[in-house]
Amino acid sequence: MKGIKMIYGYIRVSTDKQTVENQRFEIENFVQKENIKIDRWIEETVSGTVSVEKRKLGNLLKRLKKEDILVASEISRLGRNLLQIMSILHHCMKNNVQVWTIKDNYRLGTDIQSKVLAFAFGLSAEIERNLISQRTKEALARMKAEGRKLGRLQGSKNLTHKLDSKRNQIFSLLEKGVSQAKIAQILHVHRNTINKFVKSYREN
């Protein structure tokens, strides 16, 4: 296919109990029918909730160039939540990288339809960020109304610096009923770290 620089096959499983073979089989069958070949495979065993920057996919996104193609068995392999997936797709389309998924039959590239989708993805991501921020403000306002003072505990400067960029995400998850232990797992920190961070905004 003229103009294509590299075709990457991306495979992700959530646990080591799952196998990559099914996804590889689907992708290999697909590219055979399309009369193309995978130049490089990227495989990883990691939860889709882990930030893209901490995954092999993050490194791949940095390497992808104009007219490259990223092939995955389905869109959910890229991430576990809509905001994360939209951010990845928006990044690819902004850099004229095509994303093809087999089960979903997506062909996101450089045509006008994809550009419209890229705009929609970017707008939706911005709306979602604003909603998370708003939910966080509402949660903090309610805590204050309930008599729980908000602020940093003495000596919590380093801890706050570590998790401050994740504050909106943490309080949004708490609002949804996610436990601190689960949040710690998602952010790859000890649950005591999350507990201390939350307490730093609930100064008694």
C-alpha positions in Angstrom: 0.0 0.0 0.0 1.7 3.1 -1.3 2.7 5.7 1.3 2.5 3.5 4.3 5.7 3.6 6.4 5.0 1.0 9.1 2.2 -1.3 10.1 2.1 -2.2 13.8 0.1 -5.0 15.4 -0.9 -4.1 19.0 -2.0 -6.8 21.4 -2.9 -6.3 25.1 -4.2 -8.7 27.7 -5.2 -7.7 31.2 -3.7 -10.7 33.1 -1.1 -13.4 32.6 -3.9 -15.9 32.6 -5.1 -14.6 29.3 -3.4 -15.5 26.0 -2.3 -13.2 23.3 -2.8 -16.0 20.7 -6.4 -15.2 19.9 -5.7 -11.5 19.2 -2.7 -12.4 17.1 -4.7 -14.9 15.1 -7.4 -12.3 14.4 -4.9 -9.7 13.3 -2.9 -12.2 11.2 -6.1 -13.3 9.4 -7.1 -9.7 8.8 -3.8 -8.5 7.3 -3.7 -11.6 5.1 -7.1 -10.7 3.7 -6.0 -7.0 3.2 -2.8 -8.2 1.5 -0.5 -6.4 3.9 1.9 -7.5 6.7 2.7 -6.5 10.2 6.1 -4.9 10.4 6.3 -4.9 14.2 4.3 -6.5 17.0 3.7 -4.8 20.3 2.4 -7.2 23.0 1.9 -6.4 26.7 0.1 -7.8 29.8 -1.3 -4.8 31.6 -4.7 -3.5 32.7 -6.3 -1.0 30.4 -6.8 1.3 33.4 -3.0 1.9 33.6 -2.0 5.2 32.1 -0.8 5.1 28.5 2.5 6.6 29.5 3.3 3.6 31.7 2.5 1.1 28.9 4.3 -0.1 25.8 1.5 1.6 23.9 2.7 4.9 25.2 6.2 4.3 23.7 4.7 3.2 20.5 2.6 6.3 20.2 5.7 8.4 20.4 7.3 6.4 17.5 4.3 6.4 15.2 4.7 8.6 12.1 2.6 10.0 9.4 0.8 7.3 7.3 1.7 4.5 9.8 -1.1 2.1 10.7 -1.9 0.7 14.1 -3.9 -2.5 14.0 -5.7 -4.0 17.0 -8.3 -6.7 17.4 -10.8 -4.3 18.9 -11.0 -0.7 20.2 -11.1 -1.8 23.9 -7.5 -3.1 23.6 -6.4 0.5 23.5 -7.9 1.3 26.9 -10.7 0.6 29.4 -12.4 4.0 29.5 -13.8 6.3 26.9 -11.6 9.3 27.8 -8.4 7.3 27.5 -9.4 5.7 24.1 -10.5 9.1 22.7 -7.2 10.7 23.8 -5.2 7.9 22.0 -7.3 8.1 18.8 -7.1 11.9 18.8 -3.4 11.7 19.1 -3.1 9.3 16.2 -5.4 11.2 13.9 -3.8 14.5 14.7 -0.5 13.0 13.6 -2.0 11.4 10.4 -1.7 7.9 11.8 -4.4 5.4 10.9 -6.0 3.1 13.5 -7.7 0.0 12.3 -9.7 -2.4 14.5 -11.0 -5.7 13.4 -14.1 -6.5 15.5 -15.3 -2.9 15.5 -14.4 -2.4 11.8 -13.0 1.1 12.5 -10.8 2.7 9.9 -9.7 5.9 11.4 -7.3 7.8 9.1 -6.9 11.0 7.2 -10.2 11.3 5.3 -12.8 13.9 6.1 -14.9 11.5 8.2 -11.9 10.7 10.4 -11.1 14.4 10.7 -14.6 15.1 11.9 -14.3 12.2 14.3 -10.9 13.6 15.5 -12.6 16.9 16.3 -15.4 15.0 18.1 -13.0 12.9 20.1 -11.0 16.0 21.1 -14.2 17.9 22.1 -15.6 14.9 24.0 -12.3 14.5 25.9 -12.4 18.2 26.9 -16.0 17.9 28.0 -15.1 14.8 30.1 -12.2 16.6 31.7 -14.5 19.5 32.6 -17.1 17.1 34.0 -14.5 15.4 36.2 -13.3 18.8 37.4 -16.8 19.8 38.2 -17.6 16.6 40.1 -14.4 17.1 42.1 -15.4 20.7 43.0 -18.9 19.5 44.0 -17.4 16.7 46.2 -15.1 19.1 47.9 -17.9 21.6 48.4 -20.0 18.9 50.0 -17.2 17.8 52.3 -16.8 21.4 53.4 -20.6 21.7 54.0 -20.4 18.6 56.2 -17.9 20.3 58.4 -14.7 18.6 57.0 -12.1 21.3 56.5 -10.1 21.0 53.3 -6.4 21.6 53.2 -3.0 20.0 53.4 -1.7 18.3 56.5 1.6 19.5 57.8 4.5 17.6 56.3 2.4 16.4 53.3 4.2 18.5 50.7 6.0 15.6 49.0 3.0 13.4 49.0 0.8 16.1 47.5 3.4 16.8 44.9 3.3 13.2 43.9 -0.4 12.8 43.5 -1.6 16.4 43.0 -1.9 15.9 39.2 -4.2 12.9 39.9 -6.5 14.8 42.3 -9.4 15.1 40.0 -9.3 11.5 39.1 -9.0 10.3 42.7 -12.0 12.3 44.0 -14.0 11.4 40.9 -13.4 7.7 41.6 -14.3 8.2 45.3 -17.5 9.9 44.2 -18.3 6.8 42.2 -17.8 4.6 45.2 -14.4 3.2 44.2 -12.5 2.1 47.3 -9.2 3.7 48.2 -7.5 0.3 47.9 -8.8 0.0 44.3 -7.7 3.6 43.5 -4.2 2.8 44.8 -4.1 -0.3 42.5 -5.2 1.8 39.5 -2.5 4.5 40.2 0.2 1.9 41.2 0.8 3.3 44.7 0.3 1.9 48.2 -3.2 2.3 49.6 -1.8 4.2 52.6 -0.4 6.8 50.1 -4.0 7.3 48.8 -5.4 7.4 52.3 -2.8 10.1 53.4 -3.4 12.1 50.2 -7.2 12.2 50.7 -6.7 13.1 54.4 -4.5 16.0 53.3 -7.6 17.6 51.8 -9.8 16.8 54.8 -7.8 18.5 57.6 -9.6 18.2 60.9 
